[in-house]
Amino acid sequence: MPSFYENEVKENEPILVSGNNGGLPSSPYIMSRYLTLKPNGDFVVGNPVGDKLYWDGLNLKATGSVISEIMADKIIMQGEPNRLTNNDSGGTTTIDYYDTKFQAESAGRASRYSDLIIDASKDFTIAFVAKFNHSTNQRIFIGLHSDADKILTSSAQVEGHAGINIENATAVYSNADGTTQKTTAIDNGITLTNYNTYKIVKTGSSIKFYVNSILKATHLVNIPTNTLYLLFSIQETAAAGVAKTMNVYNNFVITNAL
């Protein structure tokens, strides 16, 4: 990982902008943050060299002062699930070495979210590895959602979002713009109970959904442009006392254009 010394920062090499340093809000911002330089871009720290850098949600800063100039094209957020806000109610989340298990039972839910803001008016990507262990009496969402504290009432939802929706055994790629939802069924070639790599890419006026690096759906309508938040949520819907679980690898990644 490069240091913060100006002459050591290289094009396309990530710059670590980490932790709750130097005045970040006390809310549980997830992940280490990285910035990548545009081709031929410049990164100017100013004076003195070697100050700690941090992202306050709006600006790159050093010891409280906004950096005088930065030519970066995106912020990259890498998974640290222990920094997500725990929102369990009748459920539990268990963070293991390589994945996080979400378990809901008796009409409860297991949910974690981040209040880190994603600007959906700009390009974004979210990638995660997950498996869904059941096919009945469950309601699941993984992705970016405008309601960080969302309690899912069905897989039909018009709030701004982009993600994977599962109702019982029916799974869809889904996005909405606050008024209308667009969905495409996840095809039978995907075994939901296996670990699969899901990737959602918003570029301009389209959202593309990939599974295991294969393009599965392209949506050209109802693209969200508002503020979104990372959300993992599973609910048991029948109060049947039978736990419903999903597992998500801890190495999920979000990028957002600046």
N, C-alpha and C positions, 0 to 999 in steps of 0.2 A: 504494500500500500504506500503510495507516495506521501512524502511529508508535505507540509504547507509552504515550504520555501518556494518562492516564485520560480526560480531557475530550475527546479526539479519537477514542476508540473508539466506533464506531457499530454499532447493531443490524444483524445479518446481514452485517456487513462482516468479511472474514477478518483474523485477527491472525497475523502471521508469527511462527512459532516455529521458528527455523532453525538448522541446522548442529550441530556437536558442541561447543557452547559450554558452559562452566561446569560440567564434570563429567559430561557424557554418556559412557556406556560407549564404549570405543575400537572396539567392533565396528562394522561398516559399516552403521549405520542409514541407510536410504535417505531421500531426499526432504526437501524443506522441509515443515514441519508447520504446519497452520493450525487455528485454532479459530473456530467461528462461534457467535455469541451466540444464546441462546434469545430469543423475543419478550419484550420488557420485562426482559431479563436485565441483570445488572450484572457489570462486570469491575473487580475491586479489586486494584490492584498493591500497595498499601501504601506503605511509605516506605523508601528514597527513590524518587521518580519517575524514570523513565528507565533503570532497571536492565535489563540484557539478560534476556530470557525464554528458557527452553528447556524441552523436554519430555523427561523422563528415562525414559519408558516407563510411568510410573505417575502422576506428578504434573507439573503446570506449576510451574516454579520460577523464582526470580529470585535470582541470586548465592547459590545454595545453600539458600535458604529456600523452603519450600512457600508458594505464593500463598495468602493468607488466605481468599479467596473467589473463585469463578469460576462463573458460570452459563452454561456452554457445553453444546451438545448433541452435538457430534461432533468428531472429529479428521479432517482431510483431508490425505492424503499424495499429493503429486504427483511424477510420474516423474522420477527422475534415475538412469538405468541404470548410470552409472559408479560409483554407490555400492552397487550390488548385489554380493554375494559371487560371484566367478567360480568355478564348479565344473566346468569343462570337463575331459573325459577322452576323448581321441580326437576332440575337436571344438574349435571356436573360436567366440567371440562378437566381433563387430566393431561398435563404436558409431560411427555416422555422425551427420551433422548433425541428421537428423530421425528416424532409426529405428535399431534394433539388429538385425543379422543374426546368427542362430544357425545354425551349420553343424556337422553331425555326419557322420562317415564311419567305415567299417571297424569296425562294432559299437561305435563310440564315442558320446559324448553331448556336447552343448553345453547348459550349464545355468547359470542365475544365480538366486540367491534372496536374500531379505532375512531377517535375524533380528529384524526389527521385528515385535512381537507384535500380532496381530489377535485380539480377544476375540469369538469367534463366538457366545457366549451373548447378545451384543447385536447390534443391527442392523448390517449392513455392506453396502457396495457396492464392486464392482470394475468398472472400465471400461477397455477397451484396444482398440486398432486393430491388426489382425494379418492377415497372409496366409500361407498354407501352400503351399509350392511344389511338392510331390510327392504321390504317392498310393500308393506301395509301399514296403515295408521301412522303415517309420518308426513311431515311437511318440512322441506329443506330449502334454504337459500344460501348460496356462496357467491360472492361477487362484490360489486360496488352498489351502494343503495343510498338514496337521499334521506332515509330515516335510519339513523344509526341504532335506534332502539326499536326497530321494527318488530312487531308481533304479527306473524303471518296469519291471515285469516283464510287464505287460499293461495293457490299458485297464480291466480289471476290478480294482477296488481298493476296499477297505472302510475304509481310514483316513479320518479326518475330512477332508473337502475340499469345495470348490465350484469348478467350473471347466469347461473344455473339454478333453475327451479325444479323441484321434485315434489309431486303430490302422490303419495302412495308409491306406485311403480311407474307413474307417468313422469318422464323427465323431459325438460325443454330447455333450449337456449332462449334467453329472454332479455328484452330491453324495453324501456318505456321512457316517454318524454314528459311525464306528468299528466298526460291526458289519455294516451292510447298505448297499449302494449303490443309488441310484436314478438311472436314465438315461432320456433321451429322444433319439431320433435327430435329428441336425441335418438339416432337410428339404432336398430336392433344389433348392429355390429359392435356396439359398445357394451361391455359387461360392467355394469355399475358397481358390482360387488368386488371388482378388481381395482387395484390402484391404476388410475389413468391420469395423464397430464392434460389439464384443461388450460386453454389460453384464449383470452378475449382481447381483441385489438380494435380500438376505435381510431380511425384515421379519417379526418375530414368529416364527410357525411355518411360514413358507413361503419358498421361493426362486424367484424369477422370472428367466428368461433372455431377454434381448433381443438381436436382431441388427438393426443399422441402425435403432434406435428402435422396432422392431416386436416385440411380445411373442411369443415362440416356444414357451415351455414354462413351466408352473408346477408345482413340486414341493412336495408337502405332507407328505412322509415322509422319514425318514433325514436330518434337518437337523442339520448339525454344530453343536456347542455348545462345543467345546474351543478351545484355542489354535491359530491358523493362521498361516501364513507365506506371503508372496508367492513363487511359484515359476514360472519359465519353464524348460521342459525339452524337448529333442528328442533322440531317439536313432535311430541307424541300426541296424537289427535283423538284417541278413543278412550282415554282414561282406563285403559285395559290392564295397566300394571306391567305391561311387557316393554322393557326398555328398547329404545331405538337409538342406534349409534351411527356415527360416521367418523372417519379418521382423515386428518389433513396433515401432510408433511409440513414441517416447520420452515421449509425453505421457499415459501411463497414470495412472489416478487410483484411489485407494482411500479410502473413508470408513468410519469405525467410530464408532458411538454411544458416548458416554461414560457 
